[in-house]
């Protein structure tokens, strides 16, 4: 359970690793502070939520080659979605942040935040989203979220696939998107965004091992420089 680690001090473990990597590679850590304070607010000071989100951020960044800063900026853009999710407790809130992080990574960091906001709302939204959720097979997802259970990207993929099938059956293109909007009660712009997202998620933007290795070498070099510098100040300079 997420609450297991709640007593652990916050600046350690996965968060420390993420912070260290961002500083070493010259990324803006103020975006991380904002995300952390929001997540603590939305989860009732659940420090395990911070550790989980930090671990997933680092994993997704390494896997898809999208910078930590870009991923965190997207999470800050989606603040309203996580605030809405906070009603369902820390497990749901954290798992949705992790789902959103994975989607941003898998789509190569393209501007899909609007589509993610629509997608998440099918799980956490009010009455205005029930019809769309029911028509796209999202009621099981809503039940799990209502039961305050963590969810994953695999819980959202069938919704996107069903939406695609509905659009194709309605003639595809803008015409299909229009009809799906009328049937689901979503706006046409929202339907188009979700269909584009479904197409993006079918691609594989995973980074090849060669690039990963180069990134790791760079980071290790920066780490070595920092360690040598600390060694100099703590040891040599003191003497």
Secondary structure, DSSP 8 states (H G I E B T S, - for coil): -GGGGTTS-SSSHHHHHHHHHHHHTT--THHHHHHHHHHHHHTTS-HHHHHHHHHHHHHHHHHH---HHHHHHHHHHTHHHHHHHGGG-HHHHHHHHHHHHHHHHHTTT-S-HHHHHHHHHHHH--GGGHHHHHHTT-HHHHHHHHTT----HHHHHHHHHHHHHHHHHTTSHHHHHHHHHHHH---HHHHHHHHHHHHHHHS-----HHHHHHHHHHHHHHHHHHHHHHHIIIIITT-
